[in-house]
Amino acid sequence: MLTLYTIGVLLYSFGVRVAALLGNAKAKQWVEGRKNHKLKCLSKGPAKSVKPLGMVLSQVQRPANVDTLESVEGQAGQWIWFHAASLGEFEQGRPVIEALKREFPQYKILLSFFSPSGYEVRKDYPFADEVVYLPTDTPRHATQWVQSRHFIAAFFIKYEFWFNYMRALKKADIPLFYISLILKPDSYFFSWYGSWFRKQLRNVRHFFVQDETTAELLKTHGMVNVTVCGDTRFDRVVAIARQAKPFPDIEHFINGRQCIIAGSTWPPDEKLLLHFLPQLPDDFCLIIAPHNISESHVAQIKVMFPESQCYNELDLEKPSRVLIVNTIGILSQLYQYAKFVYIGGGFGVNIHNIQEPVTFGCPVVFGPKYKSFREAVDLVALQGAFSVRDAEELDAIFKRLMTDDDFYHKASKTCRNYLKSQVGATEMILKGFKNVLF
């Protein structure tokens, strides 16, 4: 079965290379990034050992002559490997990386990505000593990778299951942890053909999972090395909220009014907001932060909302009810000014991040595509968040959040209480890491 799996990986890699040749930009980045990466061998001698669970790790003899490896002084020391598929998964691992780096500065961090959308954004991430693309998951690459450094541990984030790498880590007795893992009963691991895939999960030292459902699924199939700790992203957004700085121009624009913020919007979301605008009371204002801030898209929004202004050319002497945030990097902090929030994407593939506004106690409204996110499902059930299917439903929930104080305060309190119940995952993972390694 491992051979079939590896063939599937190679076929996928071949398909990406064909797409790159045909001009797909993302596929080309995927191929070029891996082409430029060269695995490097630390030494020809044994790895320095650590003591997981009170036992000395087996010494891993470095190969004396491997064509694709070379001895490099800079790879010396003990390393912890973090692997993320893309940017979203990186954000889930980020609090753990930074906590480990603060507490154990003697360890070097290797951060790998599968997708260009993660690597290209975070290739200069300061808390990692090296950021690379993950080579294709073949037995040869996995063995070379594990032998390339003195790894003391590895962390895979959420859905990243690379079975050759998992087996190589197990063979080298390097403990593998999963962060923010979430599985569902219909996962292929628990299907009628899932026996071999479940067996691969036994290569994992410990699972840090988001919910009880995932924990029970694993325990039912004999894996009791599980801790329910929630989603590490909540720790990250709480840290961001605590560091939120004031924005004097935004405060001047709001000018004592109540503020609705629409974050990461797409055209279908902007049409709903336009439908609601005539009903916006005089003591309210609207801030729109579109997902796409290209000049052409921002120009389209300005045509839709003629009275709007753009953040980067805000005229503080000109009254307006709509502000378009056409810059990146500040939205997560702007939620501090919101009474409630609309999050875009729910009329497309999926909603965007709702954790950031929830951190400020903001009730959240979004479209119908939200069920891939546990926090959205939870908050809809608890009535801290609200899903709408059309403009009429959006109008109704917006009006109620604006006019029904009891309803609004209950929703806001629900968001705050939910946040409190979710923070602390990073601390639990750090404690688990210490228990295993020392």
Sequence and secondary structure as in RCSB ss.txt:
>XXXX:A:sequence
MLTLYTIGVLLYSFGVRVAALLGNAKAKQWVEGRKNHKLKCLSKGPAKSVKPLGMVLSQVQRPANVDTLESVEGQ
AGQWIWFHAASLGEFEQGRPVIEALKREFPQYKILLSFFSPSGYEVRKDYPFADEVVYLPTDTPRHATQWVQSRH
FIAAFFIKYEFWFNYMRALKKADIPLFYISLILKPDSYFFSWYGSWFRKQLRNVRHFFVQDETTAELLKTHGMVN
VTVCGDTRFDRVVAIARQAKPFPDIEHFINGRQCIIAGSTWPPDEKLLLHFLPQLPDDFCLIIAPHNISESHVAQ
IKVMFPESQCYNELDLEKPSRVLIVNTIGILSQLYQYAKFVYIGGGFGVNIHNIQEPVTFGCPVVFGPKYKSFRE
AVDLVALQGAFSVRDAEELDAIFKRLMTDDDFYHKASKTCRNYLKSQVGATEMILKGFKNVLF
>XXXX:A:secstr
 HHHHHHHHHHHHHHHHHHHHTT HHHHHHHHHHHS    B  SSB     GGGS     B  S  TT  B GGG
 SEEEEEEESSHHHHHHHHHHHHHHHHH TTSEEEEEESSHHHHHHHTT TT SEEEE     HHHHHHHHHSSE
EEEEEEETT   HHHHHHHHHTT  EEEEEE   TTSGGGSTT HHHHHHGGG SEEEESSHHHHHHHHHTT   
EEE   THHHHHHHHHHT    HHHHHHHTT EEEEEEEE HHHHHHHHHHGGG  TTEEEEEEES   HHHHHH
HHHHSTT EEGGG  TTS  SEEE  SSS HHHHGGG SEEEE  TTSS     HHHHHTT  EEE S  TT HH
HHHHHHHTSEEE SSHHHHHHHHHHHHH HHHHHHHHHHHHHHHHHHTTHHHHHHHHHHHHH 
